[in-house]
Amino acid sequence: MMHSIKFGKQTIEYNLKRSDRRKTMSISVDEHGVSVISPSVTEIEKIEAILYEKSCVD
């Protein structure tokens, strides 16, 4: 499922996959874009907070 997060004036789309088997979140970036795999119970606000924390935005 595609989601997006805004960093200043830039909007980044990311593919989100949820898994009942995951215990931690995984973020990967490749030529196809940003992919996130997270535990099913993780709230979208928490996912986006971690994405923002891991970004290079000051």
PDB file of N, CA, C and O in Angstrom:
ATOM      1  N   MET A   1       0.852  -1.171   0.000  1.00  0.00           N
ATOM      2  CA  MET A   1       0.000   0.000   0.000  1.00  0.00           C
ATOM      3  C   MET A   1       0.897   1.234   0.000  1.00  0.00           C
ATOM      4  O   MET A   1       1.825   1.321   0.805  1.00  0.00           O
ATOM      5  N   MET A   2       0.635   2.185  -0.889  1.00  0.00           N
ATOM      6  CA  MET A   2       1.436   3.402  -0.995  1.00  0.00           C
ATOM      7  C   MET A   2       0.975   4.445   0.018  1.00  0.00           C
ATOM      8  O   MET A   2      -0.218   4.690   0.193  1.00  0.00           O
ATOM      9  N   HIS A   3       1.949   5.043   0.668  1.00  0.00           N
ATOM     10  CA  HIS A   3       1.729   6.139   1.610  1.00  0.00           C
ATOM     11  C   HIS A   3       2.695   7.244   1.233  1.00  0.00           C
ATOM     12  O   HIS A   3       3.558   7.050   0.377  1.00  0.00           O
ATOM     13  N   SER A   4       2.559   8.393   1.860  1.00  0.00           N
ATOM     14  CA  SER A   4       3.516   9.473   1.620  1.00  0.00           C
ATOM     15  C   SER A   4       3.761  10.225   2.921  1.00  0.00           C
ATOM     16  O   SER A   4       2.921  10.254   3.821  1.00  0.00           O
ATOM     17  N   ILE A   5       4.948  10.836   2.989  1.00  0.00           N
ATOM     18  CA  ILE A   5       5.335  11.631   4.143  1.00  0.00           C
ATOM     19  C   ILE A   5       5.963  12.909   3.613  1.00  0.00           C
ATOM     20  O   ILE A   5       6.677  12.890   2.611  1.00  0.00           O
ATOM     21  N   LYS A   6       5.698  14.010   4.285  1.00  0.00           N
ATOM     22  CA  LYS A   6       6.182  15.310   3.823  1.00  0.00           C
ATOM     23  C   LYS A   6       7.388  15.734   4.659  1.00  0.00           C
ATOM     24  O   LYS A   6       7.337  15.718   5.889  1.00  0.00           O
ATOM     25  N   PHE A   7       8.469  16.112   3.983  1.00  0.00           N
ATOM     26  CA  PHE A   7       9.679  16.642   4.590  1.00  0.00           C
ATOM     27  C   PHE A   7       9.854  18.061   4.061  1.00  0.00           C
ATOM     28  O   PHE A   7      10.383  18.251   2.966  1.00  0.00           O
ATOM     29  N   GLY A   8       9.417  19.053   4.822  1.00  0.00           N
ATOM     30  CA  GLY A   8       9.474  20.424   4.330  1.00  0.00           C
ATOM     31  C   GLY A   8       8.570  20.568   3.122  1.00  0.00           C
ATOM     32  O   GLY A   8       7.365  20.334   3.215  1.00  0.00           O
ATOM     33  N   LYS A   9       9.147  20.954   1.977  1.00  0.00           N
ATOM     34  CA  LYS A   9       8.371  21.093   0.742  1.00  0.00           C
ATOM     35  C   LYS A   9       8.373  19.824  -0.096  1.00  0.00           C
ATOM     36  O   LYS A   9       7.664  19.737  -1.099  1.00  0.00           O
ATOM     37  N   GLN A  10       9.164  18.844   0.310  1.00  0.00           N
ATOM     38  CA  GLN A  10       9.311  17.593  -0.439  1.00  0.00           C
ATOM     39  C   GLN A  10       8.374  16.517   0.112  1.00  0.00           C
ATOM     40  O   GLN A  10       8.284  16.330   1.325  1.00  0.00           O
ATOM     41  N   THR A  11       7.683  15.819  -0.774  1.00  0.00           N
ATOM     42  CA  THR A  11       6.844  14.700  -0.389  1.00  0.00           C
ATOM     43  C   THR A  11       7.472  13.417  -0.931  1.00  0.00           C
ATOM     44  O   THR A  11       7.782  13.317  -2.118  1.00  0.00           O
ATOM     45  N   ILE A  12       7.654  12.443  -0.048  1.00  0.00           N
ATOM     46  CA  ILE A  12       8.240  11.157  -0.424  1.00  0.00           C
ATOM     47  C   ILE A  12       7.173  10.081  -0.292  1.00  0.00           C
ATOM     48  O   ILE A  12       6.536   9.953   0.754  1.00  0.00           O
ATOM     49  N   GLU A  13       6.984   9.318  -1.347  1.00  0.00           N
ATOM     50  CA  GLU A  13       6.070   8.177  -1.294  1.00  0.00           C
ATOM     51  C   GLU A  13       6.833   6.953  -0.833  1.00  0.00           C
ATOM     52  O   GLU A  13       8.012   6.785  -1.146  1.00  0.00           O
ATOM     53  N   TYR A  14       6.151   6.097  -0.085  1.00  0.00           N
ATOM     54  CA  TYR A  14       6.768   4.842   0.350  1.00  0.00           C
ATOM     55  C   TYR A  14       5.737   3.729   0.327  1.00  0.00           C
ATOM     56  O   TYR A  14       4.545   3.954   0.538  1.00  0.00           O
ATOM     57  N   ASN A  15       6.216   2.541   0.071  1.00  0.00           N
ATOM     58  CA  ASN A  15       5.375   1.357   0.043  1.00  0.00           C
ATOM     59  C   ASN A  15       5.396   0.737   1.436  1.00  0.00           C
ATOM     60  O   ASN A  15       6.466   0.420   1.956  1.00  0.00           O
ATOM     61  N   LEU A  16       4.233   0.563   2.041  1.00  0.00           N
ATOM     62  CA  LEU A  16       4.130   0.010   3.386  1.00  0.00           C
ATOM     63  C   LEU A  16       3.537  -1.380   3.343  1.00  0.00           C
ATOM     64  O   LEU A  16       2.471  -1.598   2.766  1.00  0.00           O
ATOM     65  N   LYS A  17       4.234  -2.317   3.958  1.00  0.00           N
ATOM     66  CA  LYS A  17       3.741  -3.682   4.101  1.00  0.00           C
ATOM     67  C   LYS A  17       3.728  -3.991   5.589  1.00  0.00           C
ATOM     68  O   LYS A  17       4.707  -3.733   6.289  1.00  0.00           O
ATOM     69  N   ARG A  18       2.638  -4.534   6.067  1.00  0.00           N
ATOM     70  CA  ARG A  18       2.522  -4.915   7.478  1.00  0.00           C
ATOM     71  C   ARG A  18       2.573  -6.432   7.594  1.00  0.00           C
ATOM     72  O   ARG A  18       2.059  -7.157   6.742  1.00  0.00           O
ATOM     73  N   SER A  19       3.204  -6.894   8.666  1.00  0.00           N
ATOM     74  CA  SER A  19       3.373  -8.334   8.841  1.00  0.00           C
ATOM     75  C   SER A  19       3.125  -8.708  10.301  1.00  0.00           C
ATOM     76  O   SER A  19       3.644  -8.065  11.213  1.00  0.00           O
ATOM     77  N   ASP A  20       2.333  -9.747  10.509  1.00  0.00           N
ATOM     78  CA  ASP A  20       2.102 -10.261  11.862  1.00  0.00           C
ATOM     79  C   ASP A  20       3.362 -10.922  12.418  1.00  0.00           C
ATOM     80  O   ASP A  20       3.500 -11.065  13.633  1.00  0.00           O
ATOM     81  N   ARG A  21       4.270 -11.320  11.550  1.00  0.00           N
ATOM     82  CA  ARG A  21       5.474 -12.037  11.985  1.00  0.00           C
ATOM     83  C   ARG A  21       6.636 -11.119  12.348  1.00  0.00           C
ATOM     84  O   ARG A  21       7.571 -11.552  13.021  1.00  0.00           O
ATOM     85  N   ARG A  22       6.594  -9.854  11.914  1.00  0.00           N
ATOM     86  CA  ARG A  22       7.705  -8.922  12.195  1.00  0.00           C
ATOM     87  C   ARG A  22       7.637  -8.411  13.618  1.00  0.00           C
ATOM     88  O   ARG A  22       6.560  -8.170  14.162  1.00  0.00           O
ATOM     89  N   LYS A  23       8.814  -8.250  14.210  1.00  0.00           N
ATOM     90  CA  LYS A  23       8.908  -7.657  15.545  1.00  0.00           C
ATOM     91  C   LYS A  23       9.548  -6.273  15.476  1.00  0.00           C
ATOM     92  O   LYS A  23       9.408  -5.479  16.406  1.00  0.00           O
ATOM     93  N   THR A  24      10.250  -5.978  14.377  1.00  0.00           N
ATOM     94  CA  THR A  24      10.901  -4.691  14.183  1.00  0.00           C
ATOM     95  C   THR A  24      10.538  -4.150  12.805  1.00  0.00           C
ATOM     96  O   THR A  24      10.011  -4.867  11.954  1.00  0.00           O
ATOM     97  N   MET A  25      10.831  -2.871  12.607  1.00  0.00           N
ATOM     98  CA  MET A  25      10.537  -2.235  11.333  1.00  0.00           C
ATOM     99  C   MET A  25      11.759  -2.276  10.428  1.00  0.00           C
ATOM    100  O   MET A  25      12.889  -2.126  10.894  1.00  0.00           O
ATOM    101  N   SER A  26      11.536  -2.475   9.155  1.00  0.00           N
ATOM    102  CA  SER A  26      12.597  -2.503   8.158  1.00  0.00           C
ATOM    103  C   SER A  26      12.326  -1.407   7.128  1.00  0.00           C
ATOM    104  O   SER A  26      11.210  -1.268   6.629  1.00  0.00           O
ATOM    105  N   ILE A  27      13.370  -0.632   6.818  1.00  0.00           N
ATOM    106  CA  ILE A  27      13.276   0.421   5.802  1.00  0.00           C
ATOM    107  C   ILE A  27      14.327   0.140   4.752  1.00  0.00           C
ATOM    108  O   ILE A  27      15.495  -0.067   5.079  1.00  0.00           O
ATOM    109  N   SER A  28      13.921   0.130   3.484  1.00  0.00           N
ATOM    110  CA  SER A  28      14.895  -0.064   2.412  1.00  0.00           C
ATOM    111  C   SER A  28      14.633   0.956   1.308  1.00  0.00           C
ATOM    112  O   SER A  28      13.499   1.366   1.063  1.00  0.00           O
ATOM    113  N   VAL A  29      15.723   1.347   0.653  1.00  0.00           N
ATOM    114  CA  VAL A  29      15.651   2.310  -0.450  1.00  0.00           C
ATOM    115  C   VAL A  29      16.407   1.705  -1.621  1.00  0.00           C
ATOM    116  O   VAL A  29      17.554   1.280  -1.476  1.00  0.00           O
ATOM    117  N   ASP A  30      15.763   1.668  -2.781  1.00  0.00           N
ATOM    118  CA  ASP A  30      16.421   1.178  -3.986  1.00  0.00           C
ATOM    119  C   ASP A  30      15.928   1.978  -5.179  1.00  0.00           C
ATOM    120  O   ASP A  30      15.276   3.009  -5.011  1.00  0.00           O
ATOM    121  N   GLU A  31      16.232   1.512  -6.373  1.00  0.00           N
ATOM    122  CA  GLU A  31      15.851   2.256  -7.576  1.00  0.00           C
ATOM    123  C   GLU A  31      14.334   2.352  -7.754  1.00  0.00           C
ATOM    124  O   GLU A  31      13.860   3.172  -8.541  1.00  0.00           O
ATOM    125  N   HIS A  32      13.561   1.519  -7.030  1.00  0.00           N
ATOM    126  CA  HIS A  32      12.110   1.542  -7.139  1.00  0.00           C
ATOM    127  C   HIS A  32      11.465   2.459  -6.104  1.00  0.00           C
ATOM    128  O   HIS A  32      10.269   2.740  -6.187  1.00  0.00           O
ATOM    129  N   GLY A  33      12.246   2.928  -5.127  1.00  0.00           N
ATOM    130  CA  GLY A  33      11.722   3.834  -4.113  1.00  0.00           C
ATOM    131  C   GLY A  33      11.980   3.338  -2.703  1.00  0.00           C
ATOM    132  O   GLY A  33      12.901   2.559  -2.458  1.00  0.00           O
ATOM    133  N   VAL A  34      11.156   3.800  -1.786  1.00  0.00           N
ATOM    134  CA  VAL A  34      11.294   3.476  -0.366  1.00  0.00           C
ATOM    135  C   VAL A  34      10.257   2.415  -0.007  1.00  0.00           C
ATOM    136  O   VAL A  34       9.084   2.529  -0.364  1.00  0.00           O
ATOM    137  N   SER A  35      10.711   1.380   0.708  1.00  0.00           N
ATOM    138  CA  SER A  35       9.823   0.322   1.174  1.00  0.00           C
ATOM    139  C   SER A  35       9.958   0.179   2.678  1.00  0.00           C
ATOM    140  O   SER A  35      11.061   0.224   3.223  1.00  0.00           O
ATOM    141  N   VAL A  36       8.829   0.009   3.338  1.00  0.00           N
ATOM    142  CA  VAL A  36       8.805  -0.169   4.784  1.00  0.00           C
ATOM    143  C   VAL A  36       8.025  -1.435   5.088  1.00  0.00           C
ATOM    144  O   VAL A  36       6.927  -1.637   4.570  1.00  0.00           O
ATOM    145  N   ILE A  37       8.599  -2.292   5.937  1.00  0.00           N
ATOM    146  CA  ILE A  37       7.884  -3.457   6.448  1.00  0.00           C
ATOM    147  C   ILE A  37       7.825  -3.274   7.954  1.00  0.00           C
ATOM    148  O   ILE A  37       8.855  -3.103   8.605  1.00  0.00           O
ATOM    149  N   SER A  38       6.625  -3.309   8.504  1.00  0.00           N
ATOM    150  CA  SER A  38       6.477  -3.078   9.937  1.00  0.00           C
ATOM    151  C   SER A  38       5.571  -4.132  10.561  1.00  0.00           C
ATOM    152  O   SER A  38       4.786  -4.783   9.871  1.00  0.00           O
ATOM    153  N   PRO A  39       5.692  -4.288  11.879  1.00  0.00           N
ATOM    154  CA  PRO A  39       4.742  -5.172  12.572  1.00  0.00           C
ATOM    155  C   PRO A  39       3.320  -4.642  12.377  1.00  0.00           C
ATOM    156  O   PRO A  39       3.115  -3.432  12.275  1.00  0.00           O
ATOM    157  N   SER A  40       2.361  -5.525  12.328  1.00  0.00           N
ATOM    158  CA  SER A  40       0.963  -5.141  12.081  1.00  0.00           C
ATOM    159  C   SER A  40       0.426  -4.161  13.108  1.00  0.00           C
ATOM    160  O   SER A  40      -0.425  -3.331  12.788  1.00  0.00           O
ATOM    161  N   VAL A  41       0.911  -4.247  14.327  1.00  0.00           N
ATOM    162  CA  VAL A  41       0.356  -3.430  15.413  1.00  0.00           C
ATOM    163  C   VAL A  41       0.936  -2.026  15.478  1.00  0.00           C
ATOM    164  O   VAL A  41       0.455  -1.207  16.260  1.00  0.00           O
ATOM    165  N   THR A  42       1.952  -1.723  14.683  1.00  0.00           N
ATOM    166  CA  THR A  42       2.591  -0.407  14.727  1.00  0.00           C
ATOM    167  C   THR A  42       1.691   0.643  14.098  1.00  0.00           C
ATOM    168  O   THR A  42       1.248   0.490  12.960  1.00  0.00           O
ATOM    169  N   GLU A  43       1.422   1.709  14.841  1.00  0.00           N
ATOM    170  CA  GLU A  43       0.569   2.786  14.345  1.00  0.00           C
ATOM    171  C   GLU A  43       1.302   3.587  13.272  1.00  0.00           C
ATOM    172  O   GLU A  43       2.526   3.712  13.310  1.00  0.00           O
ATOM    173  N   ILE A  44       0.550   4.125  12.322  1.00  0.00           N
ATOM    174  CA  ILE A  44       1.131   4.877  11.212  1.00  0.00           C
ATOM    175  C   ILE A  44       1.909   6.085  11.717  1.00  0.00           C
ATOM    176  O   ILE A  44       2.919   6.458  11.120  1.00  0.00           O
ATOM    177  N   GLU A  45       1.461   6.698  12.797  1.00  0.00           N
ATOM    178  CA  GLU A  45       2.178   7.844  13.368  1.00  0.00           C
ATOM    179  C   GLU A  45       3.577   7.441  13.830  1.00  0.00           C
ATOM    180  O   GLU A  45       4.533   8.197  13.652  1.00  0.00           O
ATOM    181  N   LYS A  46       3.699   6.258  14.419  1.00  0.00           N
ATOM    182  CA  LYS A  46       4.997   5.742  14.876  1.00  0.00           C
ATOM    183  C   LYS A  46       5.890   5.434  13.674  1.00  0.00           C
ATOM    184  O   LYS A  46       7.083   5.737  13.702  1.00  0.00           O
ATOM    185  N   ILE A  47       5.337   4.846  12.635  1.00  0.00           N
ATOM    186  CA  ILE A  47       6.096   4.534  11.424  1.00  0.00           C
ATOM    187  C   ILE A  47       6.651   5.824  10.819  1.00  0.00           C
ATOM    188  O   ILE A  47       7.829   5.892  10.470  1.00  0.00           O
ATOM    189  N   GLU A  48       5.808   6.838  10.698  1.00  0.00           N
ATOM    190  CA  GLU A  48       6.252   8.096  10.098  1.00  0.00           C
ATOM    191  C   GLU A  48       7.242   8.831  10.991  1.00  0.00           C
ATOM    192  O   GLU A  48       8.127   9.518  10.480  1.00  0.00           O
ATOM    193  N   ALA A  49       7.120   8.706  12.300  1.00  0.00           N
ATOM    194  CA  ALA A  49       8.093   9.314  13.215  1.00  0.00           C
ATOM    195  C   ALA A  49       9.464   8.666  13.028  1.00  0.00           C
ATOM    196  O   ALA A  49      10.484   9.355  13.040  1.00  0.00           O
ATOM    197  N   ILE A  50       9.488   7.369  12.859  1.00  0.00           N
ATOM    198  CA  ILE A  50      10.760   6.665  12.630  1.00  0.00           C
ATOM    199  C   ILE A  50      11.335   7.029  11.266  1.00  0.00           C
ATOM    200  O   ILE A  50      12.544   7.223  11.145  1.00  0.00           O
ATOM    201  N   LEU A  51      10.498   7.125  10.243  1.00  0.00           N
ATOM    202  CA  LEU A  51      10.984   7.536   8.919  1.00  0.00           C
ATOM    203  C   LEU A  51      11.599   8.929   8.989  1.00  0.00           C
ATOM    204  O   LEU A  51      12.660   9.171   8.414  1.00  0.00           O
ATOM    205  N   TYR A  52      10.942   9.836   9.687  1.00  0.00           N
ATOM    206  CA  TYR A  52      11.471  11.194   9.808  1.00  0.00           C
ATOM    207  C   TYR A  52      12.795  11.187  10.572  1.00  0.00           C
ATOM    208  O   TYR A  52      13.739  11.880  10.194  1.00  0.00           O
ATOM    209  N   GLU A  53      12.858  10.402  11.649  1.00  0.00           N
ATOM    210  CA  GLU A  53      14.078  10.301  12.454  1.00  0.00           C
ATOM    211  C   GLU A  53      15.249   9.752  11.624  1.00  0.00           C
ATOM    212  O   GLU A  53      16.385  10.197  11.785  1.00  0.00           O
ATOM    213  N   LYS A  54      14.972   8.792  10.746  1.00  0.00           N
ATOM    214  CA  LYS A  54      16.016   8.157   9.948  1.00  0.00           C
ATOM    215  C   LYS A  54      16.382   8.957   8.705  1.00  0.00           C
ATOM    216  O   LYS A  54      17.363   8.643   8.032  1.00  0.00           O
ATOM    217  N   SER A  55      15.602   9.987   8.397  1.00  0.00           N
ATOM    218  CA  SER A  55      15.905  10.796   7.211  1.00  0.00           C
ATOM    219  C   SER A  55      17.086  11.704   7.487  1.00  0.00           C
ATOM    220  O   SER A  55      17.545  11.810   8.624  1.00  0.00           O
ATOM    221  N   CYS A  56      17.569  12.347   6.465  1.00  0.00           N
ATOM    222  CA  CYS A  56      18.689  13.268   6.581  1.00  0.00           C
ATOM    223  C   CYS A  56      18.220  14.713   6.716  1.00  0.00           C
ATOM    224  O   CYS A  56      19.004  15.640   6.513  1.00  0.00           O
ATOM    225  N   VAL A  57      16.964  14.910   7.054  1.00  0.00           N
ATOM    226  CA  VAL A  57      16.382  16.248   7.169  1.00  0.00           C
ATOM    227  C   VAL A  57      16.790  16.866   8.495  1.00  0.00           C
ATOM    228  O   VAL A  57      16.679  16.228   9.542  1.00  0.00           O
ATOM    229  N   ASP A  58      17.266  18.113   8.455  1.00  0.00           N
ATOM    230  CA  ASP A  58      17.613  18.829   9.684  1.00  0.00           C
ATOM    231  C   ASP A  58      16.465  19.677  10.160  1.00  0.00           C
ATOM    232  O   ASP A  58      16.578  20.351  11.183  1.00  0.00           O
TER     233      ASP A  58
END
